[in-house]
Amino acid sequence: MVLDLGAPPAELALSLVNTPSVSGEEAPLADAVHTTLARLPHLRVAREGAAVVARTEVGRRWRVVVAGHLDTVPIKGNVPGRLTDGMLWGRGSVDMKGGLAAMLAAAAALVAPSHDVTWVFYDNEEVSSDLSGLGRLIARRPDWVAGDFGILCEPTEGRLEGGCNGTLRTLVSARGKAAHSARPWTGRNAIHALGGALDRLVAFEAPTVRVDGLDYLESLSAVRIAGGTAGNVIPDLASVAVNYRFAPDKSVADAEQVMAELFHGYELSVEDAAGGARPGVDHPIARRLAEAVEARGGGAPRAKLGWTDVARLSAIGIPAVNLGPGDPQMAHQDEEACPADQIGLVAALLMDLLA
């Protein structure tokens, strides 16, 4: 399959929506992207599994890495998609085939860009971190993704969002002593003991932290709770999984220290952690992009409050921002839909920045 890169970006996005690419099943879409970009003489195209990388080689001072993931969460009757009333409907329209279409349109148009560009289309973003196609490229092909500045085309409603929060998920556990529930005084109830941890969690007031001029709202949330083995047994173990979304002025170690202080006296074990990324808006290219976004009505840069793969780019020394079509709150919804004009807007912003 060859994609029509001359079509309006929203129509190109519809063809991407209509090519299912649930995580782990991205190969047909990766094949289409690879085949299509390989026909463009100004790009050097390479493939690693279901990830495709296309690079210009015009010898500019800076190289910009523009990245987006090919995969979506599972389909729920929302493929094929449709374009109606100025909206692109269907799985992945927001997260993130609208962004992919903007990338592809710009990649075709920018024959002699002002900065060298690396276009990265990768697999397995929506699943476990260890499966990430971008993580795999960084580990196995670091020269393919090297650059001076990065743009991740995750949905931002066409606004510029700097960096991202970090995330830490910690299991907070209380131990007790098992006993028959008819004689609870002969044991110690671990669920009751966990109550103090829940009280601390409820009382926690999440701060807003300013980092390089952007405000990152932190949060601390119980996301899973477990305890007990039977209806007539006093539980000897209870636990709550707590997710801490922390500002990018903190490292993972800093976030672990916050948890250790807050839940002193309980057993703690880290289930998952990923550092955040500082805003990246100080780079000259970011400043130019911010001016262009603001000129088109997108407002001033704001903080990205979730975790995105800009953190992977930041970790290898590439300051990066998020810019893509669609409302991130619509991502993964059954009625996922993206404004068609935002897809064209992001394509235009990329072309203007890199022309």
N, C-alpha and C positions, 0 to 999 in steps of 0.2 A: 504494500500500500504506500502510495506517495501522497503526502499532504499538499494541499493547494495553498502555498505561502502567499499567493497574490490575492486571496480572498480577504474580505474585511475581517479584522481580528475576531469579532464575535462569531462569525461563521466558521472560522478556523477553530475556535474554541468548541463549537458545537460538534465538529468532526472528532475532536479529542474526547469529548464527553461520550460520544457514541462508539468509542473504542475502549471497551472495559479494561481496567487496569488495577483491579484490587491488589493489595499488597501481596507479593509473591507471584503475581500473574501479570507482571508488567511487560513481559517479553514482546507481545504483539505491538504495543505502543512504542516500546524502545526500537523495535525493528523499523517502524514507520518513521520515527524521528531520525534514526541513523540513515536510512535510505534517502530521505528527503534532503537532509543537510549535506550528505556526501556528494550531492549533485551540484553544490554551490562551490565554484572554483576558488573563492576567496577564503574558504574555511578548511582547516585541517581537522579531520574528524577521526575520533578513536572510540573504541567500545571496550567496556569491561563488565562482563555479565549483562545485566539489564540497565547499565548506566552508559550514557553517551556524552562525550565531551567534544565540543567544536571550538577551535581556536583561530583567531586571526594572527597573522605574523607580519605586521607592517612596521615593526621596529619603533614603536612609540615609547615615551618615557615611562608611562604607567600602564599596568595591566589591570583591568576591572574584571572580576569574577561575578557573573550573573547566574544564579542557580535556582532550580525549582525541582520538586519531586514529581515523579510520574504516577505514583500510586494513589489510590483512594481507599477509604473505608468500604466495607461491603455494600453492595447495591441492594436497595429495597424498593424495587419496582420503579426506580427513577432513571432508568436507561432503557431505551434511547431518550435523549433530551429533546428540548424544543426551544425555539426562539419566538417569543410572543410578547407583545406590548413592551418592547425595549428590555426584556429580561431573558437571560439564558437560564433555563431550568434543567436540572439533572444532577446526578451524582458527580461530584468533582468540579462543578461549575465554579464554586468558590474556592475549594481546597483541593487542587489548585490549578485546574485546567484553563481557567481564565488567565492566570499568570503565565502558564506555559505558552498559551497562544500569543501573548504579548511578547514573550521572549523570542518565539520562532519568527514572528513578523519582523522584529527588530534585527534578528540575526541575518535574515535574508536581505534586508535593506542596507545594512551597514557594511558596504563593501570596503571602504577605506576609512575606518573610524578614527576619531581623534585620539583615542586611547586603544591599545590592544585589548581585545575582549576574549574571555573564556566563557563559553556558554555550557553550563553543566546541567544535565537532565539525569536524575538519579532515582533509584528504586528504594522501597522499604523504609519510607519515613514514618508511616502511620503505625508501625509495630515496634517491637523491642529495639532498644537503642543499639544493641550489639549486631543487629541485622542491617543497620543503616547503610545505604549505598554511598552516601557522601562520606561517612566514616570509613568505609572500605577504600574509597578512592584516596582519602588522605593517608591511610596506612600503607596502601600498596603502590599508589601512583602519585606521590606528593607533588611531583613536577607538573602533573596535569592540572592541578588546582591551585598552583602558586599564583600569587597576585599581590597587588598593592591596596586594593579596595574591593569590597564585596557588596552585592545587592541580592537579597533573597526575595523572590517574588511571591511570598506568602500574602494572603489577603489583608489589606489595611484600608480598604475603601479609597484607594488612590492617594492616601496620605503617607507621609514619611514617618516611620517609627524606628527609633534608634535602639540598638542593642536588644537585650531581653533580660528578664529575671532568671535567676537560677532556681533549681528545684531540688528538694531533699525530702525523701520519704523515710521516716524512721518508725520502727515498731517499739512502742512504749509498753512494757510488760510489768505486771505485778504477780508475785507468787504468794500462795497461801498453803493450806494443808487440807487435803481431802478428808471428808467425814460424811456420815449419813446425815441427810437433811432433817431427820427427826431429832438429831442430837448435834446441832450446829456448833454448840459451845466446845465440842471436842476437836474442832478444826479451825481453820482461818479462811475466810471467804475472799478469794483473789478478786472477784468482781467488785466486792465492796471496797477493797483496797485500791482498785483502779479509779474509784470515784474522785479521789483527790487530784489525780492527773487530769481528769475531765474538767474539774473545777478550775484548775489553772489554765486549761485550754480556753474555756469559755471567757475567763477574765482577761485573757491576753488581748492587748490593743495593738493591732498591726500598725506600724508606722509608715509614713510616706517618706521616702528617702530621695533627696536630690543628688543626682550623679551627672556631672558635666552639663548641668543646666536642664536636665529632664527629670521629672518626678516619677519615681517607681513606687507603686503601692505594694507593700508586702502583705502576705496573708498566711494564716496558720489554720489548717482544717483537719478534723478527723475524717478519714475517708474509708475506714474499715474497722470493725470491732469484733472480737471473738472471745469466748470464754464458756466454760462448762462442758460437761460430758454426758450428763444424764439428769433427769428430772428429780432424782432423789439423792444427788451427790453434791456436797459442797465443793465448788470448783477450786482447784489448787493452782490454776493459771488463767490469767485474763490479759488481753492485750488490745491496744488500739493503734492503728497505723495513722500517723500524723504527717500531712504533706505541708512543708514549709516552702513558700515561694518567696525568695529573698532577692533584694536589690543587688545589682552587679558591682556594688562597691565591696561586697563580701565574697570570699572564697568559699568553697565547700567546707573547708576546715572551720572557717568562721561560723558558718551556719550550724555545723555540728556542735560548736561550743554554745551557741544560743540554745539549742535543744538540751544540751547537757545541764545548763544552768536552770532552765525552766522546769525540767523534769528530774531534778536532783532527787535521789532516793529510789528511782525506778530503774529497771534494766532497759537499756537502749541498744538497738541494733539497726544499722542502716540497711534499708532494702534497695534503695536506688538514689542516685545523686548525679546531678549535672550542673556545672557552673554556668553562670550567666555570661553576658557580654556587655561591656561598656558601650555607650551610645554610638560611637563611631562618627558622630556628626561634626567633629572638628576637622576632618580631612578636607582638603580643598575641593575634591570631587563631590563630597557630601554637601558642602556649602552651596555649590552650584546647583545640585539636585534639589536642595531645600528651597532655593530661590525659584526654581522652575515650578515646583509643586505649589508653592504659595501663590505664584503668579496665575496659576490655573485654578485657584480657589480652594486648594487643599489645606490651607492653614499652615501654622508653624509645626516643626517636628514635635512629636510626642514620644513617650516611652512605650516600648512593647512590653506588655504586662505578662504575657505567657512566655514559654520557652520555645525558641525556634533554632534552626540550624545556623543562625548567625553566630551562635556560641561556638560551633565547631570551627568556623572561619576565624573568629576572634582568638581561639586557642592556638592557632598556627600563625598568629601575627597579622591577620587581615582584618582591619576595622570594617564593620559591615552594618548595613541598615536593611530594614524591611520595607518593601514597596510592592503592592499588588492590588488587583481589583477584587471587589467583593467585601461584604461585611463578615469579619471573622466569626461573629455570633451565629451566622447562617451555616457555617461549616458543619458537616456531618448530620445536618437535619434532613429528614425525609423530603421536605420541600425546599431543598437547597437551590438557591437561585442567585445569579450575579447580574448586576446591571450591565447591559451590553456596552454602554458608553464608557464605563470604567475600564473595560478591557482595551478599548481603543485609546483611552487616555494614558494608560500605563505604557502601551506600545509607543505612543508619541513621546512620552517623557524619556523613555530609554533612547529613542532615536535622537531627540533633541540633545540629550546629555552627551551622547557618544558620536554624533555626526561630525 
